[in-house]
Amino acid sequence: MEINQEYTSYNPGDVVYVFYRNPHIQNVANIQEAAVVKNPENPNELAIFLYETYYPLTNEMAVYSSEADALNAFEQYFGNE
């Protein structure tokens, strides 16, 4: 999977789109809208706020700035699940 290297260009308050796997049904993945925020555990870093949980924003996370980009990548990696 191609990793998004532009994670440093995000700012708190940005809306992004990420792939999210259902923790109860591992073969179900969706695109989910999330917010970029300051990491509450380290205010010098950014995090993704998704489903009331903070995830550190790293270059290992597939993050897309538009829903269209996320949909294109989703189709490329997951096809018609």
PDB file of N, CA, C and O in Angstrom:
ATOM      1  N   MET A   1       0.837  -1.177   0.000  1.00  0.00           N
ATOM      2  CA  MET A   1       0.000   0.000   0.000  1.00  0.00           C
ATOM      3  C   MET A   1       0.882   1.240   0.000  1.00  0.00           C
ATOM      4  O   MET A   1       1.846   1.322   0.761  1.00  0.00           O
ATOM      5  N   GLU A   2       0.561   2.178  -0.829  1.00  0.00           N
ATOM      6  CA  GLU A   2       1.291   3.444  -0.867  1.00  0.00           C
ATOM      7  C   GLU A   2       0.975   4.237   0.390  1.00  0.00           C
ATOM      8  O   GLU A   2      -0.189   4.397   0.758  1.00  0.00           O
ATOM      9  N   ILE A   3       2.009   4.729   1.040  1.00  0.00           N
ATOM     10  CA  ILE A   3       1.834   5.476   2.276  1.00  0.00           C
ATOM     11  C   ILE A   3       1.828   6.955   1.959  1.00  0.00           C
ATOM     12  O   ILE A   3       2.661   7.441   1.194  1.00  0.00           O
ATOM     13  N   ASN A   4       0.889   7.666   2.546  1.00  0.00           N
ATOM     14  CA  ASN A   4       0.771   9.102   2.327  1.00  0.00           C
ATOM     15  C   ASN A   4       1.910   9.811   3.032  1.00  0.00           C
ATOM     16  O   ASN A   4       1.994   9.769   4.259  1.00  0.00           O
ATOM     17  N   GLN A   5       2.790  10.463   2.282  1.00  0.00           N
ATOM     18  CA  GLN A   5       3.951  11.137   2.845  1.00  0.00           C
ATOM     19  C   GLN A   5       3.682  12.602   3.164  1.00  0.00           C
ATOM     20  O   GLN A   5       4.575  13.295   3.651  1.00  0.00           O
ATOM     21  N   GLU A   6       2.490  13.082   2.905  1.00  0.00           N
ATOM     22  CA  GLU A   6       2.191  14.497   3.107  1.00  0.00           C
ATOM     23  C   GLU A   6       1.526  14.770   4.448  1.00  0.00           C
ATOM     24  O   GLU A   6       0.851  15.788   4.601  1.00  0.00           O
ATOM     25  N   TYR A   7       1.701  13.884   5.419  1.00  0.00           N
ATOM     26  CA  TYR A   7       1.015  14.060   6.695  1.00  0.00           C
ATOM     27  C   TYR A   7       1.453  15.313   7.419  1.00  0.00           C
ATOM     28  O   TYR A   7       0.703  15.831   8.247  1.00  0.00           O
ATOM     29  N   THR A   8       2.644  15.819   7.137  1.00  0.00           N
ATOM     30  CA  THR A   8       3.125  17.017   7.825  1.00  0.00           C
ATOM     31  C   THR A   8       2.465  18.285   7.308  1.00  0.00           C
ATOM     32  O   THR A   8       2.626  19.348   7.907  1.00  0.00           O
ATOM     33  N   SER A   9       1.720  18.196   6.203  1.00  0.00           N
ATOM     34  CA  SER A   9       1.080  19.389   5.646  1.00  0.00           C
ATOM     35  C   SER A   9      -0.302  19.638   6.244  1.00  0.00           C
ATOM     36  O   SER A   9      -0.972  20.593   5.853  1.00  0.00           O
ATOM     37  N   TYR A  10      -0.737  18.806   7.174  1.00  0.00           N
ATOM     38  CA  TYR A  10      -2.041  18.992   7.796  1.00  0.00           C
ATOM     39  C   TYR A  10      -1.942  19.929   8.985  1.00  0.00           C
ATOM     40  O   TYR A  10      -0.891  20.058   9.612  1.00  0.00           O
ATOM     41  N   ASN A  11      -3.060  20.579   9.280  1.00  0.00           N
ATOM     42  CA  ASN A  11      -3.143  21.509  10.402  1.00  0.00           C
ATOM     43  C   ASN A  11      -4.330  21.146  11.270  1.00  0.00           C
ATOM     44  O   ASN A  11      -5.300  20.567  10.780  1.00  0.00           O
ATOM     45  N   PRO A  12      -4.271  21.479  12.565  1.00  0.00           N
ATOM     46  CA  PRO A  12      -5.432  21.231  13.420  1.00  0.00           C
ATOM     47  C   PRO A  12      -6.683  21.871  12.817  1.00  0.00           C
ATOM     48  O   PRO A  12      -6.656  23.019  12.374  1.00  0.00           O
ATOM     49  N   GLY A  13      -7.757  21.122  12.808  1.00  0.00           N
ATOM     50  CA  GLY A  13      -9.010  21.591  12.237  1.00  0.00           C
ATOM     51  C   GLY A  13      -9.273  21.080  10.839  1.00  0.00           C
ATOM     52  O   GLY A  13     -10.399  21.174  10.352  1.00  0.00           O
ATOM     53  N   ASP A  14      -8.248  20.534  10.172  1.00  0.00           N
ATOM     54  CA  ASP A  14      -8.446  19.975   8.838  1.00  0.00           C
ATOM     55  C   ASP A  14      -9.335  18.740   8.909  1.00  0.00           C
ATOM     56  O   ASP A  14      -9.263  17.964   9.863  1.00  0.00           O
ATOM     57  N   VAL A  15     -10.159  18.569   7.910  1.00  0.00           N
ATOM     58  CA  VAL A  15     -10.966  17.363   7.766  1.00  0.00           C
ATOM     59  C   VAL A  15     -10.252  16.464   6.769  1.00  0.00           C
ATOM     60  O   VAL A  15      -9.864  16.910   5.689  1.00  0.00           O
ATOM     61  N   VAL A  16     -10.081  15.199   7.130  1.00  0.00           N
ATOM     62  CA  VAL A  16      -9.388  14.236   6.278  1.00  0.00           C
ATOM     63  C   VAL A  16     -10.233  12.972   6.187  1.00  0.00           C
ATOM     64  O   VAL A  16     -11.252  12.835   6.865  1.00  0.00           O
ATOM     65  N   TYR A  17      -9.795  12.064   5.344  1.00  0.00           N
ATOM     66  CA  TYR A  17     -10.502  10.803   5.135  1.00  0.00           C
ATOM     67  C   TYR A  17      -9.503   9.664   5.311  1.00  0.00           C
ATOM     68  O   TYR A  17      -8.400   9.702   4.766  1.00  0.00           O
ATOM     69  N   VAL A  18      -9.897   8.661   6.070  1.00  0.00           N
ATOM     70  CA  VAL A  18      -9.030   7.528   6.373  1.00  0.00           C
ATOM     71  C   VAL A  18      -9.786   6.231   6.125  1.00  0.00           C
ATOM     72  O   VAL A  18     -11.016   6.209   6.095  1.00  0.00           O
ATOM     73  N   PHE A  19      -9.031   5.154   5.946  1.00  0.00           N
ATOM     74  CA  PHE A  19      -9.638   3.826   5.871  1.00  0.00           C
ATOM     75  C   PHE A  19      -9.815   3.344   7.298  1.00  0.00           C
ATOM     76  O   PHE A  19      -8.917   3.484   8.128  1.00  0.00           O
ATOM     77  N   TYR A  20     -10.974   2.779   7.577  1.00  0.00           N
ATOM     78  CA  TYR A  20     -11.264   2.289   8.914  1.00  0.00           C
ATOM     79  C   TYR A  20     -11.818   0.880   8.801  1.00  0.00           C
ATOM     80  O   TYR A  20     -12.787   0.635   8.083  1.00  0.00           O
ATOM     81  N   ARG A  21     -11.195  -0.036   9.514  1.00  0.00           N
ATOM     82  CA  ARG A  21     -11.685  -1.419   9.538  1.00  0.00           C
ATOM     83  C   ARG A  21     -12.547  -1.608  10.776  1.00  0.00           C
ATOM     84  O   ARG A  21     -12.192  -1.178  11.873  1.00  0.00           O
ATOM     85  N   ASN A  22     -13.661  -2.245  10.581  1.00  0.00           N
ATOM     86  CA  ASN A  22     -14.561  -2.553  11.684  1.00  0.00           C
ATOM     87  C   ASN A  22     -13.838  -3.505  12.633  1.00  0.00           C
ATOM     88  O   ASN A  22     -13.415  -4.581  12.211  1.00  0.00           O
ATOM     89  N   PRO A  23     -13.686  -3.130  13.912  1.00  0.00           N
ATOM     90  CA  PRO A  23     -12.946  -4.008  14.834  1.00  0.00           C
ATOM     91  C   PRO A  23     -13.661  -5.328  15.121  1.00  0.00           C
ATOM     92  O   PRO A  23     -13.041  -6.269  15.616  1.00  0.00           O
ATOM     93  N   HIS A  24     -14.940  -5.407  14.821  1.00  0.00           N
ATOM     94  CA  HIS A  24     -15.699  -6.624  15.080  1.00  0.00           C
ATOM     95  C   HIS A  24     -15.794  -7.526  13.856  1.00  0.00           C
ATOM     96  O   HIS A  24     -15.999  -8.733  13.981  1.00  0.00           O
ATOM     97  N   ILE A  25     -15.645  -6.937  12.674  1.00  0.00           N
ATOM     98  CA  ILE A  25     -15.709  -7.690  11.417  1.00  0.00           C
ATOM     99  C   ILE A  25     -14.519  -7.244  10.574  1.00  0.00           C
ATOM    100  O   ILE A  25     -14.625  -6.271   9.827  1.00  0.00           O
ATOM    101  N   GLN A  26     -13.396  -7.936  10.682  1.00  0.00           N
ATOM    102  CA  GLN A  26     -12.142  -7.487  10.104  1.00  0.00           C
ATOM    103  C   GLN A  26     -12.128  -7.397   8.583  1.00  0.00           C
ATOM    104  O   GLN A  26     -11.279  -6.699   8.028  1.00  0.00           O
ATOM    105  N   ASN A  27     -13.031  -8.074   7.894  1.00  0.00           N
ATOM    106  CA  ASN A  27     -13.013  -7.989   6.439  1.00  0.00           C
ATOM    107  C   ASN A  27     -13.893  -6.856   5.912  1.00  0.00           C
ATOM    108  O   ASN A  27     -14.160  -6.792   4.712  1.00  0.00           O
ATOM    109  N   VAL A  28     -14.348  -5.961   6.796  1.00  0.00           N
ATOM    110  CA  VAL A  28     -15.159  -4.816   6.382  1.00  0.00           C
ATOM    111  C   VAL A  28     -14.343  -3.549   6.595  1.00  0.00           C
ATOM    112  O   VAL A  28     -13.944  -3.234   7.716  1.00  0.00           O
ATOM    113  N   ALA A  29     -14.101  -2.828   5.508  1.00  0.00           N
ATOM    114  CA  ALA A  29     -13.372  -1.563   5.584  1.00  0.00           C
ATOM    115  C   ALA A  29     -14.240  -0.475   4.971  1.00  0.00           C
ATOM    116  O   ALA A  29     -14.985  -0.715   4.021  1.00  0.00           O
ATOM    117  N   ASN A  30     -14.133   0.708   5.522  1.00  0.00           N
ATOM    118  CA  ASN A  30     -14.887   1.860   5.039  1.00  0.00           C
ATOM    119  C   ASN A  30     -13.990   3.080   5.016  1.00  0.00           C
ATOM    120  O   ASN A  30     -12.919   3.100   5.621  1.00  0.00           O
ATOM    121  N   ILE A  31     -14.448   4.089   4.309  1.00  0.00           N
ATOM    122  CA  ILE A  31     -13.797   5.389   4.354  1.00  0.00           C
ATOM    123  C   ILE A  31     -14.532   6.201   5.402  1.00  0.00           C
ATOM    124  O   ILE A  31     -15.761   6.267   5.402  1.00  0.00           O
ATOM    125  N   GLN A  32     -13.778   6.812   6.287  1.00  0.00           N
ATOM    126  CA  GLN A  32     -14.378   7.571   7.366  1.00  0.00           C
ATOM    127  C   GLN A  32     -13.792   8.976   7.418  1.00  0.00           C
ATOM    128  O   GLN A  32     -12.579   9.155   7.306  1.00  0.00           O
ATOM    129  N   GLU A  33     -14.646   9.959   7.585  1.00  0.00           N
ATOM    130  CA  GLU A  33     -14.200  11.334   7.770  1.00  0.00           C
ATOM    131  C   GLU A  33     -13.647  11.469   9.190  1.00  0.00           C
ATOM    132  O   GLU A  33     -14.220  10.932  10.138  1.00  0.00           O
ATOM    133  N   ALA A  34     -12.540  12.183   9.329  1.00  0.00           N
ATOM    134  CA  ALA A  34     -11.921  12.385  10.637  1.00  0.00           C
ATOM    135  C   ALA A  34     -11.371  13.804  10.711  1.00  0.00           C
ATOM    136  O   ALA A  34     -11.288  14.506   9.703  1.00  0.00           O
ATOM    137  N   ALA A  35     -11.002  14.208  11.904  1.00  0.00           N
ATOM    138  CA  ALA A  35     -10.455  15.552  12.108  1.00  0.00           C
ATOM    139  C   ALA A  35      -8.994  15.463  12.525  1.00  0.00           C
ATOM    140  O   ALA A  35      -8.596  14.563  13.265  1.00  0.00           O
ATOM    141  N   VAL A  36      -8.206  16.411  12.039  1.00  0.00           N
ATOM    142  CA  VAL A  36      -6.827  16.558  12.489  1.00  0.00           C
ATOM    143  C   VAL A  36      -6.863  17.480  13.703  1.00  0.00           C
ATOM    144  O   VAL A  36      -7.447  18.562  13.654  1.00  0.00           O
ATOM    145  N   VAL A  37      -6.233  17.041  14.792  1.00  0.00           N
ATOM    146  CA  VAL A  37      -6.211  17.812  16.028  1.00  0.00           C
ATOM    147  C   VAL A  37      -4.812  17.755  16.633  1.00  0.00           C
ATOM    148  O   VAL A  37      -3.978  16.956  16.207  1.00  0.00           O
ATOM    149  N   LYS A  38      -4.561  18.599  17.621  1.00  0.00           N
ATOM    150  CA  LYS A  38      -3.317  18.481  18.382  1.00  0.00           C
ATOM    151  C   LYS A  38      -3.422  17.239  19.248  1.00  0.00           C
ATOM    152  O   LYS A  38      -4.462  16.977  19.852  1.00  0.00           O
ATOM    153  N   ASN A  39      -2.354  16.487  19.305  1.00  0.00           N
ATOM    154  CA  ASN A  39      -2.331  15.270  20.100  1.00  0.00           C
ATOM    155  C   ASN A  39      -2.404  15.642  21.577  1.00  0.00           C
ATOM    156  O   ASN A  39      -1.510  16.326  22.076  1.00  0.00           O
ATOM    157  N   PRO A  40      -3.451  15.208  22.297  1.00  0.00           N
ATOM    158  CA  PRO A  40      -3.582  15.589  23.704  1.00  0.00           C
ATOM    159  C   PRO A  40      -2.460  15.031  24.585  1.00  0.00           C
ATOM    160  O   PRO A  40      -2.202  15.563  25.665  1.00  0.00           O
ATOM    161  N   GLU A  41      -1.797  13.971  24.136  1.00  0.00           N
ATOM    162  CA  GLU A  41      -0.685  13.401  24.900  1.00  0.00           C
ATOM    163  C   GLU A  41       0.634  14.075  24.587  1.00  0.00           C
ATOM    164  O   GLU A  41       1.578  13.990  25.373  1.00  0.00           O
ATOM    165  N   ASN A  42       0.710  14.748  23.439  1.00  0.00           N
ATOM    166  CA  ASN A  42       1.913  15.477  23.051  1.00  0.00           C
ATOM    167  C   ASN A  42       1.487  16.648  22.172  1.00  0.00           C
ATOM    168  O   ASN A  42       1.338  16.480  20.962  1.00  0.00           O
ATOM    169  N   PRO A  43       1.288  17.830  22.754  1.00  0.00           N
ATOM    170  CA  PRO A  43       0.771  18.980  22.002  1.00  0.00           C
ATOM    171  C   PRO A  43       1.658  19.437  20.835  1.00  0.00           C
ATOM    172  O   PRO A  43       1.222  20.248  20.019  1.00  0.00           O
ATOM    173  N   ASN A  44       2.882  18.934  20.746  1.00  0.00           N
ATOM    174  CA  ASN A  44       3.765  19.282  19.624  1.00  0.00           C
ATOM    175  C   ASN A  44       3.522  18.402  18.405  1.00  0.00           C
ATOM    176  O   ASN A  44       4.127  18.616  17.355  1.00  0.00           O
ATOM    177  N   GLU A  45       2.646  17.418  18.538  1.00  0.00           N
ATOM    178  CA  GLU A  45       2.339  16.504  17.444  1.00  0.00           C
ATOM    179  C   GLU A  45       0.865  16.597  17.081  1.00  0.00           C
ATOM    180  O   GLU A  45       0.046  17.098  17.851  1.00  0.00           O
ATOM    181  N   LEU A  46       0.549  16.102  15.892  1.00  0.00           N
ATOM    182  CA  LEU A  46      -0.840  16.053  15.446  1.00  0.00           C
ATOM    183  C   LEU A  46      -1.396  14.647  15.617  1.00  0.00           C
ATOM    184  O   LEU A  46      -0.656  13.664  15.676  1.00  0.00           O
ATOM    185  N   ALA A  47      -2.702  14.581  15.692  1.00  0.00           N
ATOM    186  CA  ALA A  47      -3.392  13.301  15.804  1.00  0.00           C
ATOM    187  C   ALA A  47      -4.642  13.346  14.940  1.00  0.00           C
ATOM    188  O   ALA A  47      -5.116  14.414  14.553  1.00  0.00           O
ATOM    189  N   ILE A  48      -5.160  12.167  14.651  1.00  0.00           N
ATOM    190  CA  ILE A  48      -6.449  12.018  13.979  1.00  0.00           C
ATOM    191  C   ILE A  48      -7.466  11.698  15.058  1.00  0.00           C
ATOM    192  O   ILE A  48      -7.244  10.808  15.878  1.00  0.00           O
ATOM    193  N   PHE A  49      -8.575  12.414  15.065  1.00  0.00           N
ATOM    194  CA  PHE A  49      -9.648  12.141  16.024  1.00  0.00           C
ATOM    195  C   PHE A  49     -10.742  11.413  15.271  1.00  0.00           C
ATOM    196  O   PHE A  49     -11.371  11.968  14.370  1.00  0.00           O
ATOM    197  N   LEU A  50     -10.963  10.162  15.650  1.00  0.00           N
ATOM    198  CA  LEU A  50     -11.899   9.295  14.944  1.00  0.00           C
ATOM    199  C   LEU A  50     -12.629   8.431  15.959  1.00  0.00           C
ATOM    200  O   LEU A  50     -11.997   7.732  16.752  1.00  0.00           O
ATOM    201  N   TYR A  51     -13.946   8.475  15.940  1.00  0.00           N
ATOM    202  CA  TYR A  51     -14.764   7.691  16.862  1.00  0.00           C
ATOM    203  C   TYR A  51     -14.331   7.893  18.316  1.00  0.00           C
ATOM    204  O   TYR A  51     -14.141   6.932  19.062  1.00  0.00           O
ATOM    205  N   GLU A  52     -14.184   9.143  18.695  1.00  0.00           N
ATOM    206  CA  GLU A  52     -13.859   9.523  20.074  1.00  0.00           C
ATOM    207  C   GLU A  52     -12.518   8.992  20.550  1.00  0.00           C
ATOM    208  O   GLU A  52     -12.295   8.853  21.753  1.00  0.00           O
ATOM    209  N   THR A  53     -11.611   8.689  19.601  1.00  0.00           N
ATOM    210  CA  THR A  53     -10.285   8.183  19.933  1.00  0.00           C
ATOM    211  C   THR A  53      -9.253   8.994  19.161  1.00  0.00           C
ATOM    212  O   THR A  53      -9.493   9.391  18.021  1.00  0.00           O
ATOM    213  N   TYR A  54      -8.103   9.240  19.785  1.00  0.00           N
ATOM    214  CA  TYR A  54      -6.999   9.947  19.153  1.00  0.00           C
ATOM    215  C   TYR A  54      -5.991   8.931  18.636  1.00  0.00           C
ATOM    216  O   TYR A  54      -5.584   8.021  19.358  1.00  0.00           O
ATOM    217  N   TYR A  55      -5.590   9.097  17.373  1.00  0.00           N
ATOM    218  CA  TYR A  55      -4.566   8.255  16.768  1.00  0.00           C
ATOM    219  C   TYR A  55      -3.434   9.160  16.314  1.00  0.00           C
ATOM    220  O   TYR A  55      -3.684  10.094  15.552  1.00  0.00           O
ATOM    221  N   PRO A  56      -2.194   8.927  16.747  1.00  0.00           N
ATOM    222  CA  PRO A  56      -1.089   9.783  16.301  1.00  0.00           C
ATOM    223  C   PRO A  56      -1.019   9.820  14.775  1.00  0.00           C
ATOM    224  O   PRO A  56      -1.122   8.784  14.118  1.00  0.00           O
ATOM    225  N   LEU A  57      -0.847  10.996  14.229  1.00  0.00           N
ATOM    226  CA  LEU A  57      -0.745  11.162  12.781  1.00  0.00           C
ATOM    227  C   LEU A  57       0.700  10.905  12.378  1.00  0.00           C
ATOM    228  O   LEU A  57       1.587  11.713  12.651  1.00  0.00           O
ATOM    229  N   THR A  58       0.921   9.783  11.731  1.00  0.00           N
ATOM    230  CA  THR A  58       2.264   9.391  11.306  1.00  0.00           C
ATOM    231  C   THR A  58       2.269   9.131   9.809  1.00  0.00           C
ATOM    232  O   THR A  58       1.216   9.073   9.175  1.00  0.00           O
ATOM    233  N   ASN A  59       3.455   8.975   9.255  1.00  0.00           N
ATOM    234  CA  ASN A  59       3.547   8.698   7.824  1.00  0.00           C
ATOM    235  C   ASN A  59       3.160   7.269   7.486  1.00  0.00           C
ATOM    236  O   ASN A  59       3.182   6.895   6.314  1.00  0.00           O
ATOM    237  N   GLU A  60       2.809   6.463   8.472  1.00  0.00           N
ATOM    238  CA  GLU A  60       2.342   5.101   8.231  1.00  0.00           C
ATOM    239  C   GLU A  60       0.830   5.025   8.097  1.00  0.00           C
ATOM    240  O   GLU A  60       0.280   3.961   7.816  1.00  0.00           O
ATOM    241  N   MET A  61       0.161   6.148   8.297  1.00  0.00           N
ATOM    242  CA  MET A  61      -1.295   6.200   8.237  1.00  0.00           C
ATOM    243  C   MET A  61      -1.729   6.667   6.838  1.00  0.00           C
ATOM    244  O   MET A  61      -1.213   7.655   6.316  1.00  0.00           O
ATOM    245  N   ALA A  62      -2.672   5.952   6.251  1.00  0.00           N
ATOM    246  CA  ALA A  62      -3.220   6.355   4.952  1.00  0.00           C
ATOM    247  C   ALA A  62      -4.267   7.438   5.192  1.00  0.00           C
ATOM    248  O   ALA A  62      -5.383   7.151   5.624  1.00  0.00           O
ATOM    249  N   VAL A  63      -3.896   8.675   4.908  1.00  0.00           N
ATOM    250  CA  VAL A  63      -4.764   9.835   5.140  1.00  0.00           C
ATOM    251  C   VAL A  63      -4.924  10.566   3.818  1.00  0.00           C
ATOM    252  O   VAL A  63      -3.949  10.779   3.098  1.00  0.00           O
ATOM    253  N   TYR A  64      -6.149  10.949   3.501  1.00  0.00           N
ATOM    254  CA  TYR A  64      -6.434  11.626   2.243  1.00  0.00           C
ATOM    255  C   TYR A  64      -7.144  12.943   2.523  1.00  0.00           C
ATOM    256  O   TYR A  64      -8.014  13.020   3.390  1.00  0.00           O
ATOM    257  N   SER A  65      -6.765  13.965   1.786  1.00  0.00           N
ATOM    258  CA  SER A  65      -7.334  15.292   2.020  1.00  0.00           C
ATOM    259  C   SER A  65      -8.695  15.475   1.367  1.00  0.00           C
ATOM    260  O   SER A  65      -9.409  16.427   1.683  1.00  0.00           O
ATOM    261  N   SER A  66      -9.065  14.577   0.460  1.00  0.00           N
ATOM    262  CA  SER A  66     -10.386  14.677  -0.153  1.00  0.00           C
ATOM    263  C   SER A  66     -11.042  13.299  -0.183  1.00  0.00           C
ATOM    264  O   SER A  66     -10.368  12.269  -0.228  1.00  0.00           O
ATOM    265  N   GLU A  67     -12.350  13.309  -0.157  1.00  0.00           N
ATOM    266  CA  GLU A  67     -13.083  12.053  -0.215  1.00  0.00           C
ATOM    267  C   GLU A  67     -12.853  11.356  -1.554  1.00  0.00           C
ATOM    268  O   GLU A  67     -12.791  10.128  -1.613  1.00  0.00           O
ATOM    269  N   ALA A  68     -12.728  12.135  -2.625  1.00  0.00           N
ATOM    270  CA  ALA A  68     -12.488  11.553  -3.950  1.00  0.00           C
ATOM    271  C   ALA A  68     -11.157  10.808  -3.988  1.00  0.00           C
ATOM    272  O   ALA A  68     -11.079   9.713  -4.546  1.00  0.00           O
ATOM    273  N   ASP A  69     -10.113  11.386  -3.405  1.00  0.00           N
ATOM    274  CA  ASP A  69      -8.816  10.703  -3.353  1.00  0.00           C
ATOM    275  C   ASP A  69      -8.919   9.419  -2.548  1.00  0.00           C
ATOM    276  O   ASP A  69      -8.359   8.393  -2.933  1.00  0.00           O
ATOM    277  N   ALA A  70      -9.635   9.474  -1.429  1.00  0.00           N
ATOM    278  CA  ALA A  70      -9.812   8.287  -0.592  1.00  0.00           C
ATOM    279  C   ALA A  70     -10.589   7.207  -1.345  1.00  0.00           C
ATOM    280  O   ALA A  70     -10.236   6.029  -1.282  1.00  0.00           O
ATOM    281  N   LEU A  71     -11.638   7.602  -2.052  1.00  0.00           N
ATOM    282  CA  LEU A  71     -12.426   6.630  -2.828  1.00  0.00           C
ATOM    283  C   LEU A  71     -11.586   5.968  -3.905  1.00  0.00           C
ATOM    284  O   LEU A  71     -11.682   4.758  -4.106  1.00  0.00           O
ATOM    285  N   ASN A  72     -10.758   6.748  -4.603  1.00  0.00           N
ATOM    286  CA  ASN A  72      -9.892   6.185  -5.641  1.00  0.00           C
ATOM    287  C   ASN A  72      -8.906   5.180  -5.051  1.00  0.00           C
ATOM    288  O   ASN A  72      -8.723   4.095  -5.604  1.00  0.00           O
ATOM    289  N   ALA A  73      -8.275   5.529  -3.940  1.00  0.00           N
ATOM    290  CA  ALA A  73      -7.326   4.625  -3.300  1.00  0.00           C
ATOM    291  C   ALA A  73      -8.033   3.391  -2.759  1.00  0.00           C
ATOM    292  O   ALA A  73      -7.517   2.279  -2.878  1.00  0.00           O
ATOM    293  N   PHE A  74      -9.202   3.574  -2.170  1.00  0.00           N
ATOM    294  CA  PHE A  74      -9.973   2.462  -1.637  1.00  0.00           C
ATOM    295  C   PHE A  74     -10.292   1.459  -2.740  1.00  0.00           C
ATOM    296  O   PHE A  74     -10.132   0.251  -2.564  1.00  0.00           O
ATOM    297  N   GLU A  75     -10.740   1.972  -3.867  1.00  0.00           N
ATOM    298  CA  GLU A  75     -11.067   1.098  -5.002  1.00  0.00           C
ATOM    299  C   GLU A  75      -9.820   0.358  -5.491  1.00  0.00           C
ATOM    300  O   GLU A  75      -9.891  -0.821  -5.836  1.00  0.00           O
ATOM    301  N   GLN A  76      -8.691   1.046  -5.519  1.00  0.00           N
ATOM    302  CA  GLN A  76      -7.448   0.432  -5.972  1.00  0.00           C
ATOM    303  C   GLN A  76      -7.014  -0.702  -5.039  1.00  0.00           C
ATOM    304  O   GLN A  76      -6.581  -1.752  -5.514  1.00  0.00           O
ATOM    305  N   TYR A  77      -7.121  -0.512  -3.742  1.00  0.00           N
ATOM    306  CA  TYR A  77      -6.620  -1.493  -2.783  1.00  0.00           C
ATOM    307  C   TYR A  77      -7.626  -2.553  -2.401  1.00  0.00           C
ATOM    308  O   TYR A  77      -7.252  -3.701  -2.162  1.00  0.00           O
ATOM    309  N   PHE A  78      -8.907  -2.191  -2.337  1.00  0.00           N
ATOM    310  CA  PHE A  78      -9.904  -3.133  -1.851  1.00  0.00           C
ATOM    311  C   PHE A  78     -10.866  -3.605  -2.927  1.00  0.00           C
ATOM    312  O   PHE A  78     -11.548  -4.613  -2.738  1.00  0.00           O
ATOM    313  N   GLY A  79     -10.939  -2.901  -4.056  1.00  0.00           N
ATOM    314  CA  GLY A  79     -11.850  -3.294  -5.116  1.00  0.00           C
ATOM    315  C   GLY A  79     -13.287  -3.263  -4.644  1.00  0.00           C
ATOM    316  O   GLY A  79     -13.628  -2.488  -3.750  1.00  0.00           O
ATOM    317  N   ASN A  80     -14.115  -4.075  -5.215  1.00  0.00           N
ATOM    318  CA  ASN A  80     -15.535  -4.140  -4.833  1.00  0.00           C
ATOM    319  C   ASN A  80     -15.737  -5.204  -3.775  1.00  0.00           C
ATOM    320  O   ASN A  80     -16.074  -6.346  -4.087  1.00  0.00           O
ATOM    321  N   GLU A  81     -15.532  -4.830  -2.531  1.00  0.00           N
ATOM    322  CA  GLU A  81     -15.736  -5.788  -1.445  1.00  0.00           C
ATOM    323  C   GLU A  81     -17.209  -6.001  -1.206  1.00  0.00           C
ATOM    324  O   GLU A  81     -17.586  -6.776  -0.327  1.00  0.00           O
TER     325      GLU A  81
END
